[in-house]
Amino acid sequence: MPNPTAAMLVIGDEILSGRTRDANMHHLAGQLTETGIDLKEVRIVSDDHDGIVAALNALRAAWDTVFTSGGIGPTHDDITADAVAAAFGVKVDVRDDARALLAAHYAKTGAELNAARLRMARIPDGATLIDNPVSVAPGFTLGNVHVMAGVPSVFQAMVASVLPTLTGGAPLLSTSTRIDRGEGDIAGPLGDLAKAFADLSIGSYPFQKDGKFGANIVIRGQDKARVEAATAQLADLFS
Amino acid sequence: MPNPTAAMLVIGDEILSGRTRDANMHHLAGQLTETGIDLKEVRIVSDDHDGIVAALNALRAAWDTVFTSGGIGPTHDDITADAVAAAFGVKVDVRDDARALLAAHYAKTGAELNAARLRMARIPDGATLIDNPVSVAPGFTLGNVHVMAGVPSVFQAMVASVLPTLTGGAPLLSTSTRIDRGEGDIAGPLGDLAKAFADLSIGSYPFQKDGKFGANIVIRGQDKARVEAATAQLADLFS
């Protein structure tokens, strides 16, 4: 049975401008692979309402589960909650359960629950909250969409909260074999191997090191015996 | 005048599986920002023909220029040239000019120009070649789409070949100001600043360090005087 599928929507200008190098996508990709959920598509869009709505509607229609990161803080450029509500055609406003979480937190820290911080309690109708053990302001789940923070420590904590609620398939097993020959030399036999093991995914990732070409051949699949058999044949081919 | 826009399409399973952390997107984002071209959207898709065609057609219709990375090597999982041709509705086959480049190269190195390597000379009709000073096999430009390799050293060389052919706008200037206060404390005045400088982009990127919250406020714009004025007001607000 094929694994459940997922997509990720990264919201915010900081990666698109080259200011920040993505960390959340890489983290989520690894976690999903371990869980047996196939990450099939990632989109990165800027802080633009219509762009977020369009991307989210495309992704949630195409894949089983969607994870978003970014844009749920208190500042003017945090527009994700409103965009998600618009995508689902539901209302969004400060919700009592989220406000209570924030109120209890700021009562302890002594900071004021001002209008800006209250923005973080804006939750679309029908959503359930995602726990934020790092900085309290919750994420939320609406339909098949999990809306999470962009700060990596918070994002990772929210992923840890959400993943146990999802049903994964068989975890993907993989082997990686380094071949110190150019892809052009190995492509023919490798293509034949991929045909013989059509139930597996066989990828060739070329590299160049010290002026020499080589490739890492990654064999992925859910059936351990098949992955091992293909890996053994690969070793025989280019030994 | 607004800057020209761009999108990137990353093709291949290695980032989606968490095996590899992206490097090409980050490189391109920085180069485009310096050139005065706004990177507006990135999509990462797997080695799937229909998925590549759909993503490419959406991106090339929405933005001025599209850059792709990955999938133009000699192995069975390199399907980008065929997908690009399908997206444009043109034929693709081994082309004489590309074949000549490869033939001259392999004559020197002594490697055989076999069927697998010849795949790298498959160029869609109407495309112009992009020079590959690293490993010869060319990229190509078709319409507003620049198709480039996934190996970072080759990708970067191809970006360097293509960028001088594009007309950028005014390079984006930016300042980054670290505010050691939680976003909830600064969001109100920051929102007012963003309204007063609506011609600029003002982003707040929160961080958490040693248990304390803060934010880097990035102010971006093409007009140096405006960026400096906003940055000075920001400093006054939270000094």
Contacts between the chains, C-beta under 8 A, distances in Angstrom:
chain1	res1	chain2	res2	distance
A	12	B	203	7.5
A	13	B	201	6.7
A	13	B	203	5.6
A	13	B	220	8.0
A	14	B	203	6.6
A	14	B	205	5.6
A	14	B	218	7.4
A	15	B	25	7.5
A	15	B	26	7.8
A	15	B	29	6.8
A	15	B	42	7.6
A	16	B	29	6.0
A	16	B	38	7.9
A	16	B	39	4.7
A	16	B	40	6.8
A	16	B	41	7.7
A	16	B	42	6.9
A	17	B	29	6.3
A	17	B	33	5.4
A	17	B	39	7.2
A	17	B	172	7.4
A	17	B	174	7.6
A	17	B	218	7.9
A	17	B	220	7.1
A	18	B	26	6.2
A	18	B	28	7.9
A	18	B	29	3.3
A	18	B	30	3.5
A	18	B	31	7.7
A	18	B	32	7.4
A	18	B	33	5.1
A	18	B	39	7.7
A	19	B	174	7.7
A	19	B	176	7.8
A	19	B	205	7.8
A	19	B	218	6.5
A	20	B	205	7.2
A	21	B	22	7.8
A	21	B	26	4.7
A	22	B	21	7.8
A	22	B	22	6.2
A	22	B	25	7.4
A	22	B	26	7.5
A	25	B	15	7.5
A	25	B	22	7.5
A	25	B	44	7.9
A	26	B	15	7.8
A	26	B	18	6.2
A	26	B	21	4.7
A	26	B	22	7.5
A	28	B	18	7.9
A	29	B	15	6.9
A	29	B	16	6.0
A	29	B	17	6.2
A	29	B	18	3.3
A	30	B	18	3.5
A	31	B	18	7.7
A	32	B	18	7.4
A	33	B	17	5.4
A	33	B	18	5.2
A	38	B	16	7.9
A	39	B	16	4.7
A	39	B	17	7.2
A	39	B	18	7.7
A	40	B	16	6.8
A	40	B	45	7.7
A	40	B	46	6.0
A	40	B	51	7.9
A	41	B	16	7.7
A	41	B	43	6.8
A	41	B	44	6.7
A	41	B	45	5.5
A	41	B	46	7.6
A	41	B	51	7.3
A	42	B	15	7.6
A	42	B	16	6.9
A	42	B	42	7.7
A	42	B	43	7.0
A	42	B	44	4.1
A	43	B	41	6.8
A	43	B	42	7.0
A	43	B	43	5.1
A	43	B	44	7.7
A	44	B	25	7.9
A	44	B	41	6.7
A	44	B	42	4.1
A	44	B	43	7.8
A	45	B	40	7.7
A	45	B	41	5.5
A	46	B	40	6.0
A	46	B	41	7.5
A	47	B	203	7.3
A	51	B	40	7.8
A	51	B	41	7.3
A	55	B	41	8.0
A	73	B	183	5.2
A	73	B	187	7.7
A	73	B	204	7.1
A	73	B	206	5.8
A	74	B	183	5.0
A	74	B	184	4.7
A	74	B	187	4.2
A	75	B	183	5.4
A	75	B	186	7.6
A	75	B	187	4.4
A	75	B	190	5.8
A	75	B	191	6.8
A	75	B	204	4.1
A	75	B	215	7.7
A	76	B	187	7.0
A	76	B	190	6.5
A	76	B	191	3.9
A	76	B	194	5.0
A	76	B	195	7.9
A	76	B	202	7.7
A	76	B	204	7.9
A	77	B	194	7.5
A	77	B	202	7.3
A	77	B	203	5.4
A	77	B	204	6.1
A	78	B	204	8.0
A	111	B	182	6.8
A	111	B	184	6.6
A	111	B	185	7.0
A	114	B	184	6.6
A	114	B	185	7.9
A	114	B	187	8.0
A	114	B	188	6.6
A	115	B	188	6.5
A	116	B	183	7.5
A	116	B	184	5.3
A	116	B	185	7.9
A	116	B	186	7.9
A	116	B	187	3.2
A	116	B	188	5.1
A	116	B	191	7.4
A	117	B	184	3.8
A	117	B	187	7.5
A	119	B	187	7.3
A	120	B	184	7.6
A	134	B	208	7.0
A	135	B	208	7.0
A	135	B	213	7.0
A	150	B	206	7.9
A	151	B	206	5.5
A	151	B	207	6.7
A	151	B	208	6.3
A	153	B	208	5.8
A	154	B	208	7.8
A	172	B	17	7.4
A	174	B	17	7.6
A	174	B	19	7.7
A	176	B	19	7.8
A	182	B	111	6.7
A	183	B	73	5.2
A	183	B	74	5.0
A	183	B	75	5.4
A	183	B	116	7.5
A	184	B	74	4.7
A	184	B	111	6.6
A	184	B	114	6.6
A	184	B	116	5.3
A	184	B	117	3.8
A	184	B	120	7.7
A	185	B	111	7.0
A	185	B	114	7.9
A	185	B	116	7.9
A	186	B	75	7.6
A	186	B	116	7.9
A	187	B	73	7.8
A	187	B	74	4.2
A	187	B	75	4.5
A	187	B	76	7.0
A	187	B	114	8.0
A	187	B	116	3.2
A	187	B	117	7.6
A	187	B	119	7.4
A	188	B	114	6.6
A	188	B	115	6.5
A	188	B	116	5.1
A	190	B	75	5.8
A	190	B	76	6.6
A	191	B	75	6.8
A	191	B	76	3.8
A	191	B	116	7.5
A	194	B	76	5.0
A	194	B	77	7.5
A	195	B	76	7.9
A	201	B	13	6.7
A	202	B	76	7.7
A	202	B	77	7.3
A	203	B	12	7.5
A	203	B	13	5.5
A	203	B	14	6.6
A	203	B	47	7.3
A	203	B	77	5.4
A	204	B	73	7.1
A	204	B	75	4.1
A	204	B	76	7.9
A	204	B	77	6.1
A	204	B	78	7.9
A	205	B	14	5.6
A	205	B	19	7.8
A	205	B	20	7.2
A	206	B	73	5.8
A	206	B	150	8.0
A	206	B	151	5.5
A	207	B	151	6.7
A	208	B	134	7.0
A	208	B	135	6.9
A	208	B	151	6.2
A	208	B	153	5.7
A	208	B	154	7.7
A	213	B	135	7.0
A	215	B	75	7.7
A	218	B	14	7.4
A	218	B	17	7.9
A	218	B	19	6.4
A	220	B	13	8.0
A	220	B	17	7.0
